[in-house]
Amino acid sequence: MTSNFMRTVHLKTAQQFKEQGHDLQYVVKHFHKVGIPEDEIPELLPLLGFGLDADPLALRTKNQKD
């Protein structure tokens, strides 16, 4: 479980990425890189204005292969 402080920090960073034009997959990779638990990512994306139906492959974990 991620603390509220760390969630806020990573959400602000992800919002900056989105404002810079990065896509959903880029934001999800950021969350993976900083250690956000996989089950928390779908909760965070709508807070950034991303719909999970926009890119279903974006939520794939880095260990999955094509």
C-alpha positions as CSV (number, residue, x, y, z in Angstrom):
1,M,0.0,0.0,0.0
2,T,1.3,3.4,-1.0
3,S,1.2,6.2,1.5
4,N,-1.0,9.2,0.7
5,F,2.0,11.4,0.6
6,M,3.7,9.2,-2.0
7,R,0.5,8.8,-4.0
8,T,0.2,12.6,-4.2
9,V,3.8,13.0,-5.3
10,H,3.5,10.4,-8.0
11,L,0.1,11.7,-9.1
12,K,1.6,15.2,-9.5
13,T,4.5,13.9,-11.5
14,A,2.1,11.9,-13.7
15,Q,0.0,15.0,-14.2
16,Q,3.0,16.9,-15.4
17,F,3.8,14.0,-17.8
18,K,0.3,14.2,-19.2
19,E,0.5,18.0,-19.6
20,Q,3.7,17.5,-21.5
21,G,1.8,15.3,-24.0
22,H,2.8,11.8,-22.7
23,D,0.3,9.0,-23.1
24,L,-1.4,6.6,-20.8
25,Q,1.3,3.9,-21.4
26,Y,4.1,6.4,-20.4
27,V,2.3,7.2,-17.1
28,V,1.7,3.5,-16.3
29,K,5.4,2.8,-16.9
30,H,6.3,5.6,-14.5
31,F,4.0,4.1,-11.9
32,H,5.7,0.7,-12.4
33,K,9.2,2.3,-12.2
34,V,8.4,4.1,-8.9
35,G,6.9,0.9,-7.3
36,I,3.2,1.7,-7.3
37,P,1.5,-1.6,-6.6
38,E,-0.3,-3.0,-9.7
39,D,-3.7,-3.1,-7.9
40,E,-3.5,0.7,-7.2
41,I,-2.7,1.8,-10.8
42,P,-6.3,1.5,-12.0
43,E,-7.5,3.6,-9.1
44,L,-5.0,6.4,-10.0
45,L,-5.5,6.7,-13.7
46,P,-9.1,8.1,-13.6
47,L,-7.8,10.8,-11.2
48,L,-5.6,11.9,-14.1
49,G,-8.4,11.9,-16.6
50,F,-7.4,8.6,-18.2
51,G,-10.1,6.0,-19.0
52,L,-9.0,2.4,-18.8
53,D,-10.9,1.7,-22.0
54,A,-8.5,4.0,-23.9
55,D,-5.6,1.6,-24.2
56,P,-6.1,-1.9,-22.7
57,L,-2.5,-2.9,-23.3
58,A,-1.2,0.0,-21.3
59,L,-1.9,-1.8,-18.0
60,R,0.1,-4.9,-19.0
61,T,2.9,-5.6,-16.5
62,K,6.5,-5.3,-17.6
63,N,6.9,-9.1,-17.2
64,Q,4.2,-9.9,-19.8
65,K,5.3,-10.6,-23.4
66,D,3.4,-10.2,-26.7
